[in-house]
Amino acid sequence: MEMENKYQIPVIPPKRERDANGRVLFTKQMKEEFTVLAPMMLPVHFGLFKPLFQHHGYNMVLLDSTGPEIAQTGLKYVHNDTCYPALLVIGQLIHALQSGKYDVTKTALVITQTGGGCRASNYIHLLRKALKKAGLEFVPVISLNLSGMEKNPGFGLTLPLIRQLLAGMIYGDALMLLRNQTAPYEVNRGDSEALLQKWSEKLVALMAKGKGCGQRDMRRLLPQMVADFAAIPVNRVPKVKVGVVGEIYVKYAALGNNDLEAFLASQDCEVNVPGVADFMLFKVDNRLEDIRLYGGSKAKYAVVNILFQYIGKMQQILIDAISTQPCYVAPKPYSHLKELVKGVVGYGSKMGEGWLLTAEMLDLAENGYENIVCTQPFGCLPNHINGKGMVRRITEIFENANIVPIDYDPGATRVNQENRIKLMLSIGRERLAQTPMTLPGFAQDADFAAYDAQQQAEVL
């Protein structure tokens, strides 16, 4: 077929099967022939998810493209008042289609939908509008959701795949936590990352065979994983502990937060990024609350409650496994976070990350990660209410809470963002010097005195 430019956009768009509303469908034939592009958000978790989708017959590719051209592409096809994550996700997908790497006549896109009231449910419509503007309206867009929205003949979340994805979510949370709590102290730089990759490959191989997804398997595998990370040679000296919370995309995606975790590591910090399980439980719990408050199908409530209980049990297995090694700080169960926020902000505040964002900051401060970066897209209302808007209330509860809200937007400069974080870190370092942190496996007085003397000598 003759192409009109280097981006391989055909002169005559191919005919596509559509639904009654004109939406391009992803058909069974497409599943066999098409490449499915997915935007990157959670490198550890998505690294586990991608092979699972491939095992179930989808030729999925995770986009790891970065650089200013991603935001510029997003700005070209999406209104600049749209939130920053939408600009980046849509920009990354269209940039990939225009890169010449893929045959756009045999490429589909996949994007998640929560079904909630936040813009995350509208990304897919913004994406289709952008595709039309770019002359790529014929590219199918798949909605990845658990709410039964936008069904496609060639795509479906089967029970085996859902089971594997939920297990991958828990394993991803574990690997992310263990890496983050080990890497700052490792004697041999890179040991934690290498072990993370080793375990990722092992888990993918197991899950592809239908193994490793059951609760019995997780009770066996997770303690082994924790023991392996605990065996990495470390030198545990006091470091500033920093928690990262916020809107889910800029919280996790390096593209969205200007590689925040790497920056904090360069500042000699230990980073704690709360796992995805709490967010998943929060979203499922909201469905239960809706039915309890406003009525609904008893059958639907029963099914949703089974999912809620199932994820909660898997999260508890993770917590029990982390707790087997005293050198690690285990996360608290979802029920504890929900209790923490009682009387602080109402459970009805559930758009976006909702009250969970406040609860995560309270939980971090309670567990010694009182230095907190609250990441938020500029103008994100749920974040401004439950994040930035709750800072004063949180500091009334935990007076040592040292929180800095950071806006992420195409017009926000990285230098300004990092300078504001450095100011927060300077306060954290002052407090660390005045009151040595108690670290698991750390002989506080003697070791801190030696560490402090070393730091002073380096300065001199």
C-alpha positions in Angstrom: 0.0 0.0 0.0 1.3 3.4 -0.9 2.2 5.6 2.1 1.9 9.4 2.1 4.7 10.1 4.6 7.4 8.6 6.8 4.9 7.8 9.5 3.3 5.1 7.4 -0.2 6.7 7.6 -2.1 5.2 4.6 -3.7 7.5 2.0 -6.9 5.4 2.2 -7.7 4.4 5.8 -8.6 0.7 6.0 -12.1 -0.3 6.7 -12.9 -1.3 10.2 -15.7 -3.2 12.0 -17.6 -0.8 14.2 -20.2 -1.0 16.9 -23.6 0.8 16.9 -22.0 4.0 18.1 -19.3 4.0 15.4 -16.5 2.8 17.7 -13.7 0.8 16.0 -13.8 -2.7 17.4 -10.8 -4.9 18.2 -11.8 -8.2 16.5 -10.6 -11.8 17.0 -8.6 -11.6 13.8 -6.9 -8.5 15.1 -5.8 -10.4 18.2 -3.8 -12.8 16.0 -2.3 -10.1 13.7 -2.0 -6.8 15.6 0.6 -5.2 17.8 -1.0 -3.7 20.9 0.8 -0.6 22.3 0.4 0.2 26.0 1.7 3.4 27.8 4.2 2.8 30.6 3.3 3.7 34.2 4.6 1.0 36.6 7.9 -0.4 35.3 8.1 -3.2 37.9 4.4 -4.3 37.7 4.0 -3.8 33.9 7.1 -5.8 33.4 5.2 -8.7 35.0 1.9 -7.9 33.2 3.3 -7.7 29.7 4.4 -11.4 29.4 1.1 -12.5 30.9 -0.8 -10.8 28.1 1.6 -12.2 25.6 1.0 -15.7 27.0 -2.8 -15.2 26.4 -2.2 -14.3 22.8 -1.8 -10.5 22.7 1.3 -9.1 21.0 1.7 -6.3 23.6 4.5 -3.7 23.6 5.2 -1.4 26.5 6.2 2.1 25.5 9.3 3.4 27.3 9.8 6.5 25.2 10.7 9.7 27.1 11.8 13.2 26.3 10.1 16.6 25.7 8.7 15.4 22.4 6.2 13.3 24.2 4.5 16.2 26.0 4.8 18.3 22.8 3.0 15.6 20.8 0.3 15.5 23.5 -0.1 19.3 23.4 -0.5 19.1 19.6 -3.5 16.7 19.8 -5.0 17.4 23.2 -6.3 20.8 24.6 -3.7 22.3 26.9 -6.2 22.6 29.7 -6.4 18.8 29.9 -4.5 17.3 32.8 -0.8 16.5 32.4 -1.1 12.6 32.6 -3.6 12.7 29.7 -1.1 14.8 27.7 1.7 12.4 28.4 -0.3 9.1 27.9 -1.9 10.3 24.6 1.3 11.9 23.5 3.3 8.7 24.1 0.8 6.6 22.1 0.5 8.9 19.1 4.3 9.5 19.1 4.8 5.8 18.9 2.3 5.5 16.0 4.0 8.4 14.1 7.5 7.0 14.8 7.6 4.6 11.8 8.3 1.6 14.1 4.9 0.1 13.7 2.5 -0.6 10.8 -0.4 1.6 11.9 -2.8 -0.5 9.8 -2.0 -3.5 12.2 -1.6 -1.7 15.5 -4.0 -1.2 18.3 -3.8 0.8 21.6 -4.8 -0.2 25.1 -5.6 2.1 28.0 -7.1 1.5 31.4 -10.5 2.9 32.5 -11.6 3.0 36.2 -15.2 3.9 35.5 -15.1 6.6 38.2 -15.9 10.3 38.0 -12.3 11.5 37.4 -10.7 12.2 34.0 -9.1 8.7 34.0 -12.4 7.4 32.6 -12.3 10.0 29.8 -8.8 9.4 28.6 -10.1 6.9 26.1 -12.4 9.4 24.5 -9.7 12.1 24.4 -7.4 9.5 22.8 -9.9 8.7 20.0 -10.5 12.4 19.4 -6.7 12.9 19.2 -6.4 9.9 16.8 -9.0 11.5 14.5 -7.1 14.8 14.5 -3.9 12.9 13.6 -5.5 11.0 10.8 -5.4 7.7 12.7 -9.1 7.3 13.5 -9.0 3.7 12.2 -6.6 2.5 15.0 -8.6 0.4 17.5 -8.5 1.5 21.2 -9.1 -1.2 23.8 -10.5 -0.3 27.2 -8.9 -2.3 30.0 -11.3 -2.3 32.9 -13.1 -4.6 35.4 -16.5 -2.8 35.0 -17.6 -4.3 31.7 -17.2 -1.1 29.7 -16.5 -1.1 25.9 -16.4 -4.8 25.1 -14.4 -6.0 22.1 -14.8 -9.4 20.3 -11.0 -9.8 20.3 -10.2 -8.8 23.8 -11.4 -10.0 27.2 -10.2 -10.4 30.8 -10.7 -14.1 31.5 -10.7 -15.4 35.0 -7.2 -17.0 34.6 -5.8 -13.8 33.3 -7.4 -11.7 36.1 -6.0 -14.1 38.6 -2.6 -13.8 37.2 -2.7 -10.0 36.9 -3.8 -9.7 40.6 -1.0 -12.0 41.6 1.4 -9.9 39.5 0.1 -6.8 41.3 1.1 -8.2 44.7 4.4 -9.5 43.4 5.1 -6.1 41.9 4.3 -4.3 45.2 6.7 -6.7 47.0 9.5 -6.3 44.5 9.1 -2.5 44.5 9.2 -2.3 48.3 12.1 -4.6 48.7 14.2 -2.9 46.0 13.4 0.6 47.5 14.3 -0.5 51.1 17.5 -2.3 50.1 19.1 -0.3 47.3 20.1 2.8 49.3 22.1 0.6 51.7 23.6 -2.1 49.4 27.3 -2.5 49.5 27.5 -3.6 45.8 25.7 -1.1 43.7 23.1 -2.8 41.5 22.5 -6.0 43.6 18.9 -5.1 44.3 18.0 -4.3 40.7 19.7 -7.5 39.5 17.7 -9.6 42.0 14.5 -7.8 41.0 15.1 -8.8 37.4 15.9 -12.4 38.5 12.7 -12.7 40.5 10.6 -11.0 37.7 11.8 -13.6 35.2 11.1 -16.4 37.6 7.6 -15.2 38.4 6.7 -14.7 34.8 7.9 -18.2 33.9 5.8 -19.7 36.8 2.6 -17.7 36.0 2.9 -18.5 32.3 2.5 -22.2 33.4 -0.5 -21.3 35.6 1.6 -21.6 38.7 2.5 -19.1 41.4 -0.9 -17.3 41.4 -2.6 -19.2 44.2 -2.5 -18.1 47.8 -0.6 -21.2 48.8 2.0 -20.5 46.2 2.3 -16.9 47.3 2.8 -18.0 50.9 5.7 -20.0 49.7 7.3 -17.7 47.2 7.0 -14.3 48.9 9.0 -15.3 52.0 11.7 -16.7 49.7 11.8 -13.4 47.8 12.1 -11.4 51.0 14.8 -13.6 52.3 16.8 -13.2 49.1 16.7 -9.5 49.3 17.5 -9.6 53.0 20.7 -11.6 52.1 22.1 -8.7 50.0 25.1 -7.2 51.7 24.2 -3.8 53.1 25.6 -1.0 55.2 22.6 0.4 57.1 23.4 4.0 58.0 20.8 6.7 58.7 19.3 8.3 55.6 16.4 10.7 55.0 13.3 8.6 54.5 11.0 10.0 51.8 7.5 8.9 50.9 5.9 9.6 47.5 2.2 9.9 47.1 -0.2 11.6 44.7 -2.2 11.1 41.5 -1.5 7.6 40.4 0.3 8.3 37.1 2.6 11.1 38.3 3.2 9.0 41.5 4.5 6.0 39.6 5.6 7.0 36.1 9.1 8.4 35.7 7.8 10.2 32.6 5.1 11.9 34.7 7.3 13.0 37.6 10.6 13.8 35.9 12.2 10.6 37.2 11.5 11.5 40.8 12.7 8.3 42.4 16.0 8.5 40.6 16.4 12.1 41.8 15.7 11.1 45.4 18.2 8.3 45.2 20.8 10.8 43.9 20.0 12.8 47.1 20.9 9.8 49.2 17.4 9.1 50.3 15.4 5.9 51.0 12.2 6.1 49.0 8.8 4.6 50.0 6.2 4.5 47.3 3.0 2.8 48.5 1.9 -0.2 46.5 -0.9 -0.6 44.0 -2.9 -3.1 46.1 -4.3 -0.3 48.3 -5.5 1.7 45.3 -7.1 -1.5 43.9 -8.8 -2.2 47.2 -9.9 1.5 47.4 -11.5 1.3 43.9 -13.3 -2.0 44.7 -14.4 -0.8 48.1 -15.9 2.3 46.5 -18.2 0.0 44.5 -19.3 -1.7 47.7 -19.9 1.7 49.3 -22.0 2.9 46.4 -24.3 -0.2 46.6 -24.6 0.2 50.4 -25.4 3.9 50.2 -27.5 4.1 47.0 -28.7 0.6 46.5 -28.0 -1.9 43.7 -27.9 -5.5 42.8 -27.3 -7.9 45.6 -25.6 -10.3 43.2 -23.2 -7.5 42.0 -22.4 -6.7 45.7 -21.6 -10.3 46.4 -19.3 -10.6 43.4 -17.5 -7.3 44.1 -17.2 -8.3 47.8 -15.6 -11.6 46.8 -13.0 -9.7 44.8 -12.4 -7.3 47.7 -11.9 -10.1 50.1 -9.6 -11.9 47.7 -7.3 -9.0 47.1 -7.3 -8.3 50.9 -6.1 -11.8 51.6 -3.3 -11.5 49.1 -2.2 -8.2 50.6 -2.1 -9.8 54.0 0.1 -12.6 52.6 2.5 -9.9 51.3 2.5 -8.1 54.7 3.2 -11.4 56.6 6.1 -12.2 54.2 7.7 -8.8 54.6 7.3 -9.1 58.4 9.5 -12.3 58.4 12.6 -10.1 58.0 13.0 -7.4 60.7 15.2 -5.3 58.4 12.1 -4.2 56.4 9.2 -2.0 57.2 6.1 -3.9 56.2 3.0 -2.1 54.8 -0.2 -1.8 56.8 -3.4 -3.5 55.6 -6.0 -1.4 53.7 -8.3 -1.5 56.8 -5.6 0.3 58.8 -5.4 3.1 56.2 -9.2 3.4 56.2 -9.2 3.7 60.0 -6.4 6.3 60.0 -8.4 8.7 57.9 -11.6 8.5 60.0 -12.4 11.9 61.3 -9.9 13.6 59.0 -11.6 13.4 55.6 -14.9 11.7 54.7 -15.1 8.4 52.8 -17.3 10.2 50.3 -14.3 12.0 49.0 -13.4 9.3 46.4 -12.8 10.9 43.1 -9.4 10.0 41.7 -7.3 8.8 44.6 -9.8 10.4 47.1 -9.3 9.9 50.8 -6.7 7.2 50.1 -4.2 9.9 49.3 -4.7 11.5 52.7 -4.5 8.1 54.3 -1.2 7.2 52.6 0.4 10.4 53.9 -0.8 9.6 57.4 0.5 6.1 57.1 3.9 7.2 55.9 4.3 9.7 58.7 3.2 7.1 61.2 5.9 4.6 59.9 8.8 7.0 59.9 8.6 8.4 56.4 7.5 11.8 57.5 9.3 13.6 54.6 6.7 13.3 51.8 6.5 14.5 48.2 2.9 14.9 47.2 2.9 14.7 43.4 -0.1 16.2 41.5 -1.0 17.3 38.0 -1.5 21.1 38.0 -5.2 21.8 38.6 -6.1 18.2 39.7 -9.0 18.9 42.0 -9.0 15.5 43.9 -5.3 16.1 44.7 -5.7 19.7 45.7 -8.4 18.6 48.2 -7.0 15.3 49.5 -3.3 16.1 49.1 -2.3 19.7 49.2 -5.5 20.7 51.1 -4.8 18.2 53.9 -1.2 19.1 54.7 -2.2 21.3 57.6 -4.5 18.7 59.1 -1.9 16.0 58.8 0.8 18.1 60.5 -1.6 18.6 63.4 -1.8 14.9 63.8 1.9 14.2 63.1 3.9 17.3 63.9 7.0 16.0 62.2 5.3 15.5 58.9 7.4 17.4 56.3 5.2 17.6 53.2 5.9 19.3 49.9 3.2 19.3 47.2 4.8 19.4 43.7 2.8 20.4 40.6 3.6 18.6 37.3 2.7 20.3 34.1 4.2 21.1 30.7 4.9 24.6 31.9 6.5 23.5 35.2 10.3 23.4 35.1 12.2 20.5 36.5 14.7 22.8 38.2 12.0 24.5 40.2 10.4 21.2 41.2 13.8 19.7 42.3 14.7 22.9 44.2 11.5 22.7 46.2 12.1 19.0 47.0 15.7 19.9 48.0 14.3 22.4 50.5 12.1 19.8 52.0 15.1 17.4 52.2 17.2 20.0 53.9 14.6 20.1 56.7 14.7 16.3 56.8 18.5 16.2 57.1 18.4 18.7 59.9 16.0 16.6 61.9 18.0 13.4 61.1 21.1 15.0 62.5 19.3 16.1 65.7 17.5 12.9 66.2 19.1 9.8 64.7 16.6 7.5 63.0 16.0 4.0 64.3 16.6 1.7 61.4 16.0 -2.1 61.4 19.4 -3.8 62.1 21.0 -0.4 62.9 23.0 0.1 66.2 21.8 3.6 66.5 24.2 5.5 68.7 27.6 4.1 67.7 26.9 3.7 64.0 25.3 7.1 63.7 28.2 8.8 65.4 30.6 7.1 63.0 28.4 8.0 60.0 28.1 11.6 61.2 31.9 11.9 61.6 32.4 10.5 58.1 29.9 13.0 56.6 31.6 15.9 58.4 35.0 14.8 57.2 33.7 14.7 53.6 32.4 18.2 54.0 35.7 19.5 55.3 
